[in-house]
Amino acid sequence: MNYWVHVISKDHALTGVEAGFIRAKPVDLQLLGKGDLVFFYSPGTLFRAGEILQAFTAVARVTSDAPYQVETSPKVHAWRLNATFLTCEEAPIEPLIPRLDFIQDTANWARFLPRGMFAIGGDDAGRIADAMKAHIAQ
């Protein structure tokens, strides 16, 4: 099992929670394998708008083997991967910053946080899961 962080607005994360899928670019979804855990980090409440949030907002376990494309409107064809979302609480990133190994520069962390999907280690996954009160053991 691998652990990932998906940087996505809270509204997009919650759409996935409600419908049981992870939405991302196909290149990012192809990184994921069945059984992997994905933590959703939301810089803001809405895509390109809304309020600053800077919190982990959801956690999901990948349940399908391959991404698929759906037409969400005549001009938009989104990529998805099925997932089961775990019960959790929203957790602000700020108290975790000094404890997360993937954050190299604690003073300027937001500036250097990778966009899209990126891998994290098991220790970081455990710290995030604890903050979210999510039970990630299979």
PyRosetta script that sets phi, psi and omega in degrees:
from pyrosetta import init, pose_from_sequence

init()
pose = pose_from_sequence("MNYWVHVISKDHALTGVEAGFIRAKPVDLQLLGKGDLVFFYSPGTLFRAGEILQAFTAVARVTSDAPYQVETSPKVHAWRLNATFLTCEEAPIEPLIPRLDFIQDTANWARFLPRGMFAIGGDDAGRIADAMKAHIAQ")
pose.set_psi(1, 139.9)
pose.set_omega(1, 176.6)
pose.set_phi(2, -115.6)
pose.set_psi(2, 160.0)
pose.set_omega(2, -177.9)
pose.set_phi(3, -120.9)
pose.set_psi(3, 140.0)
pose.set_omega(3, -174.5)
pose.set_phi(4, -137.7)
pose.set_psi(4, 154.8)
pose.set_omega(4, 167.6)
pose.set_phi(5, -116.3)
pose.set_psi(5, 131.8)
pose.set_omega(5, 177.5)
pose.set_phi(6, -113.8)
pose.set_psi(6, 116.1)
pose.set_omega(6, -179.6)
pose.set_phi(7, -86.4)
pose.set_psi(7, 114.5)
pose.set_omega(7, -173.3)
pose.set_phi(8, -157.7)
pose.set_psi(8, 148.4)
pose.set_omega(8, 179.8)
pose.set_phi(9, -63.7)
pose.set_psi(9, 155.3)
pose.set_omega(9, -178.6)
pose.set_phi(10, -61.1)
pose.set_psi(10, -40.2)
pose.set_omega(10, -179.2)
pose.set_phi(11, -62.7)
pose.set_psi(11, -39.3)
pose.set_omega(11, 177.6)
pose.set_phi(12, -69.7)
pose.set_psi(12, -38.4)
pose.set_omega(12, 177.2)
pose.set_phi(13, -61.9)
pose.set_psi(13, -44.8)
pose.set_omega(13, -177.9)
pose.set_phi(14, -68.0)
pose.set_psi(14, -30.4)
pose.set_omega(14, 174.2)
pose.set_phi(15, -60.3)
pose.set_psi(15, -42.8)
pose.set_omega(15, 177.8)
pose.set_phi(16, -66.7)
pose.set_psi(16, -40.3)
pose.set_omega(16, 178.5)
pose.set_phi(17, -58.0)
pose.set_psi(17, -47.5)
pose.set_omega(17, -176.5)
pose.set_phi(18, -66.0)
pose.set_psi(18, -34.1)
pose.set_omega(18, -174.7)
pose.set_phi(19, -105.0)
pose.set_psi(19, -7.9)
pose.set_omega(19, 176.4)
pose.set_phi(20, 80.6)
pose.set_psi(20, 39.1)
pose.set_omega(20, 177.5)
pose.set_phi(21, -146.1)
pose.set_psi(21, 158.0)
pose.set_omega(21, 172.4)
pose.set_phi(22, -103.7)
pose.set_psi(22, 130.1)
pose.set_omega(22, 179.3)
pose.set_phi(23, -109.3)
pose.set_psi(23, 128.3)
pose.set_omega(23, 179.4)
pose.set_phi(24, -165.3)
pose.set_psi(24, 177.8)
pose.set_omega(24, 174.2)
pose.set_phi(25, -67.5)
pose.set_psi(25, 146.7)
pose.set_omega(25, -178.3)
pose.set_phi(26, -57.2)
pose.set_psi(26, -35.7)
pose.set_omega(26, 179.6)
pose.set_phi(27, -62.6)
pose.set_psi(27, -33.7)
pose.set_omega(27, 177.5)
pose.set_phi(28, -76.1)
pose.set_psi(28, -43.8)
pose.set_omega(28, -179.0)
pose.set_phi(29, -63.6)
pose.set_psi(29, -31.5)
pose.set_omega(29, -179.8)
pose.set_phi(30, -68.7)
pose.set_psi(30, -15.9)
pose.set_omega(30, 176.4)
pose.set_phi(31, -72.5)
pose.set_psi(31, -26.9)
pose.set_omega(31, -171.4)
pose.set_phi(32, -84.0)
pose.set_psi(32, 146.0)
pose.set_omega(32, 176.2)
pose.set_phi(33, -121.2)
pose.set_psi(33, 158.4)
pose.set_omega(33, 178.8)
pose.set_phi(34, -57.3)
pose.set_psi(34, 130.1)
pose.set_omega(34, -178.7)
pose.set_phi(35, 95.6)
pose.set_psi(35, -14.9)
pose.set_omega(35, 178.0)
pose.set_phi(36, -63.7)
pose.set_psi(36, 152.1)
pose.set_omega(36, 176.1)
pose.set_phi(37, -106.2)
pose.set_psi(37, 136.8)
pose.set_omega(37, -179.9)
pose.set_phi(38, -123.9)
pose.set_psi(38, 122.7)
pose.set_omega(38, 174.9)
pose.set_phi(39, -98.4)
pose.set_psi(39, 130.7)
pose.set_omega(39, -178.7)
pose.set_phi(40, -95.6)
pose.set_psi(40, 118.0)
pose.set_omega(40, 175.9)
pose.set_phi(41, -104.1)
pose.set_psi(41, 125.2)
pose.set_omega(41, -177.6)
pose.set_phi(42, -113.7)
pose.set_psi(42, 109.3)
pose.set_omega(42, 176.2)
pose.set_phi(43, -65.5)
pose.set_psi(43, -31.3)
pose.set_omega(43, -178.1)
pose.set_phi(44, -143.6)
pose.set_psi(44, 173.5)
pose.set_omega(44, -177.6)
pose.set_phi(45, -79.3)
pose.set_psi(45, -33.2)
pose.set_omega(45, -178.0)
pose.set_phi(46, -128.7)
pose.set_psi(46, 152.8)
pose.set_omega(46, 177.0)
pose.set_phi(47, -66.2)
pose.set_psi(47, 118.9)
pose.set_omega(47, 178.9)
pose.set_phi(48, 58.4)
pose.set_psi(48, 24.0)
pose.set_omega(48, 178.8)
pose.set_phi(49, -164.9)
pose.set_psi(49, -163.4)
pose.set_omega(49, 176.4)
pose.set_phi(50, 75.5)
pose.set_psi(50, -161.0)
pose.set_omega(50, -176.6)
pose.set_phi(51, -102.9)
pose.set_psi(51, 154.4)
pose.set_omega(51, 174.4)
pose.set_phi(52, -68.5)
pose.set_psi(52, 134.4)
pose.set_omega(52, -177.1)
pose.set_phi(53, -120.6)
pose.set_psi(53, -53.8)
pose.set_omega(53, -179.8)
pose.set_phi(54, 52.6)
pose.set_psi(54, 61.0)
pose.set_omega(54, -178.3)
pose.set_phi(55, -146.1)
pose.set_psi(55, 155.0)
pose.set_omega(55, 169.8)
pose.set_phi(56, -81.5)
pose.set_psi(56, 126.8)
pose.set_omega(56, -170.4)
pose.set_phi(57, -114.7)
pose.set_psi(57, -14.9)
pose.set_omega(57, -179.7)
pose.set_phi(58, -162.7)
pose.set_psi(58, 161.9)
pose.set_omega(58, 173.6)
pose.set_phi(59, -142.8)
pose.set_psi(59, 136.3)
pose.set_omega(59, -175.4)
pose.set_phi(60, -135.8)
pose.set_psi(60, 151.8)
pose.set_omega(60, 171.9)
pose.set_phi(61, -107.8)
pose.set_psi(61, 126.4)
pose.set_omega(61, -179.5)
pose.set_phi(62, -65.8)
pose.set_psi(62, 132.0)
pose.set_omega(62, -178.2)
pose.set_phi(63, -117.7)
pose.set_psi(63, -8.4)
pose.set_omega(63, 179.6)
pose.set_phi(64, -115.9)
pose.set_psi(64, 162.4)
pose.set_omega(64, -175.4)
pose.set_phi(65, -86.5)
pose.set_psi(65, -27.3)
pose.set_omega(65, -173.2)
pose.set_phi(66, -144.3)
pose.set_psi(66, 146.1)
pose.set_omega(66, 175.8)
pose.set_phi(67, -67.7)
pose.set_psi(67, 156.6)
pose.set_omega(67, 176.9)
pose.set_phi(68, -138.4)
pose.set_psi(68, 159.2)
pose.set_omega(68, -176.8)
pose.set_phi(69, -110.1)
pose.set_psi(69, 140.1)
pose.set_omega(69, 176.7)
pose.set_phi(70, -130.1)
pose.set_psi(70, 148.9)
pose.set_omega(70, 176.2)
pose.set_phi(71, -89.1)
pose.set_psi(71, 114.5)
pose.set_omega(71, 178.9)
pose.set_phi(72, -95.1)
pose.set_psi(72, -19.1)
pose.set_omega(72, 172.5)
pose.set_phi(73, -161.5)
pose.set_psi(73, 168.0)
pose.set_omega(73, -178.4)
pose.set_phi(74, -56.1)
pose.set_psi(74, -26.5)
pose.set_omega(74, -178.2)
pose.set_phi(75, -104.3)
pose.set_psi(75, -6.3)
pose.set_omega(75, -176.0)
pose.set_phi(76, -121.4)
pose.set_psi(76, 124.3)
pose.set_omega(76, 175.8)
pose.set_phi(77, -122.1)
pose.set_psi(77, 100.4)
pose.set_omega(77, -174.4)
pose.set_phi(78, -88.2)
pose.set_psi(78, 150.9)
pose.set_omega(78, 176.1)
pose.set_phi(79, -101.5)
pose.set_psi(79, 139.9)
pose.set_omega(79, -176.9)
pose.set_phi(80, -139.6)
pose.set_psi(80, 164.1)
pose.set_omega(80, 174.2)
pose.set_phi(81, -144.0)
pose.set_psi(81, 129.9)
pose.set_omega(81, -177.6)
pose.set_phi(82, -67.2)
pose.set_psi(82, 145.6)
pose.set_omega(82, -178.4)
pose.set_phi(83, -155.2)
pose.set_psi(83, 155.6)
pose.set_omega(83, 171.9)
pose.set_phi(84, -105.1)
pose.set_psi(84, 125.8)
pose.set_omega(84, -179.3)
pose.set_phi(85, -91.2)
pose.set_psi(85, 135.9)
pose.set_omega(85, -177.4)
pose.set_phi(86, -89.6)
pose.set_psi(86, 152.1)
pose.set_omega(86, 174.7)
pose.set_phi(87, -66.1)
pose.set_psi(87, 129.5)
pose.set_omega(87, -178.5)
pose.set_phi(88, -160.3)
pose.set_psi(88, 172.4)
pose.set_omega(88, 174.5)
pose.set_phi(89, -115.8)
pose.set_psi(89, 149.7)
pose.set_omega(89, 174.5)
pose.set_phi(90, -63.7)
pose.set_psi(90, 138.7)
pose.set_omega(90, -178.6)
pose.set_phi(91, -133.6)
pose.set_psi(91, 122.2)
pose.set_omega(91, 177.1)
pose.set_phi(92, -64.1)
pose.set_psi(92, 144.7)
pose.set_omega(92, -178.9)
pose.set_phi(93, -77.0)
pose.set_psi(93, -27.9)
pose.set_omega(93, -171.7)
pose.set_phi(94, -50.3)
pose.set_psi(94, -48.2)
pose.set_omega(94, -179.7)
pose.set_phi(95, -68.2)
pose.set_psi(95, -18.8)
pose.set_omega(95, -178.8)
pose.set_phi(96, -87.6)
pose.set_psi(96, -19.5)
pose.set_omega(96, -172.4)
pose.set_phi(97, -48.6)
pose.set_psi(97, -49.4)
pose.set_omega(97, -178.0)
pose.set_phi(98, -70.2)
pose.set_psi(98, -13.6)
pose.set_omega(98, -175.6)
pose.set_phi(99, -103.6)
pose.set_psi(99, -8.1)
pose.set_omega(99, -177.4)
pose.set_phi(100, -92.3)
pose.set_psi(100, 122.4)
pose.set_omega(100, -178.1)
pose.set_phi(101, -65.2)
pose.set_psi(101, -29.7)
pose.set_omega(101, -177.3)
pose.set_phi(102, -74.6)
pose.set_psi(102, -11.0)
pose.set_omega(102, 176.4)
pose.set_phi(103, -94.5)
pose.set_psi(103, 107.3)
pose.set_omega(103, -176.7)
pose.set_phi(104, -85.8)
pose.set_psi(104, -33.0)
pose.set_omega(104, -177.2)
pose.set_phi(105, -118.5)
pose.set_psi(105, 96.1)
pose.set_omega(105, -174.7)
pose.set_phi(106, -68.6)
pose.set_psi(106, -22.8)
pose.set_omega(106, 179.2)
pose.set_phi(107, -76.9)
pose.set_psi(107, -34.9)
pose.set_omega(107, -176.6)
pose.set_phi(108, -122.0)
pose.set_psi(108, 34.2)
pose.set_omega(108, -170.9)
pose.set_phi(109, -56.3)
pose.set_psi(109, -42.7)
pose.set_omega(109, -175.2)
pose.set_phi(110, -65.4)
pose.set_psi(110, -32.3)
pose.set_omega(110, -178.8)
pose.set_phi(111, -67.1)
pose.set_psi(111, -31.5)
pose.set_omega(111, -175.7)
pose.set_phi(112, -108.0)
pose.set_psi(112, 6.9)
pose.set_omega(112, 178.1)
pose.set_phi(113, -68.2)
pose.set_psi(113, 125.5)
pose.set_omega(113, -179.3)
pose.set_phi(114, -60.7)
pose.set_psi(114, 149.7)
pose.set_omega(114, 176.1)
pose.set_phi(115, -92.2)
pose.set_psi(115, 161.2)
pose.set_omega(115, 178.1)
pose.set_phi(116, 76.6)
pose.set_psi(116, -130.5)
pose.set_omega(116, -174.9)
pose.set_phi(117, -115.5)
pose.set_psi(117, 135.1)
pose.set_omega(117, 174.9)
pose.set_phi(118, -145.1)
pose.set_psi(118, 151.1)
pose.set_omega(118, -177.1)
pose.set_phi(119, -80.3)
pose.set_psi(119, 147.8)
pose.set_omega(119, 173.6)
pose.set_phi(120, -132.9)
pose.set_psi(120, 163.6)
pose.set_omega(120, 179.2)
pose.set_phi(121, -82.2)
pose.set_psi(121, 166.6)
pose.set_omega(121, -179.9)
pose.set_phi(122, -62.1)
pose.set_psi(122, -35.3)
pose.set_omega(122, 178.6)
pose.set_phi(123, -64.6)
pose.set_psi(123, -43.7)
pose.set_omega(123, 177.2)
pose.set_phi(124, -64.6)
pose.set_psi(124, -40.2)
pose.set_omega(124, 178.1)
pose.set_phi(125, -59.4)
pose.set_psi(125, -42.6)
pose.set_omega(125, 178.4)
pose.set_phi(126, -63.6)
pose.set_psi(126, -41.2)
pose.set_omega(126, 179.2)
pose.set_phi(127, -64.0)
pose.set_psi(127, -43.8)
pose.set_omega(127, 180.0)
pose.set_phi(128, -66.5)
pose.set_psi(128, -44.6)
pose.set_omega(128, 179.6)
pose.set_phi(129, -59.7)
pose.set_psi(129, -42.9)
pose.set_omega(129, 178.2)
pose.set_phi(130, -60.3)
pose.set_psi(130, -44.8)
pose.set_omega(130, -179.9)
pose.set_phi(131, -63.5)
pose.set_psi(131, -32.8)
pose.set_omega(131, -178.9)
pose.set_phi(132, -88.3)
pose.set_psi(132, -4.1)
pose.set_omega(132, -175.5)
pose.set_phi(133, 55.8)
pose.set_psi(133, 43.1)
pose.set_omega(133, 179.6)
pose.set_phi(134, -106.0)
pose.set_psi(134, 135.5)
pose.set_omega(134, 177.1)
pose.set_phi(135, -94.1)
pose.set_psi(135, 108.0)
pose.set_omega(135, -172.3)
pose.set_phi(136, -100.7)
pose.set_psi(136, -5.6)
pose.set_omega(136, 178.6)
pose.set_phi(137, -67.7)
pose.set_psi(137, 142.1)
pose.set_omega(137, 179.6)
pose.set_phi(138, -81.6)
pose.dump_pdb("model.pdb")
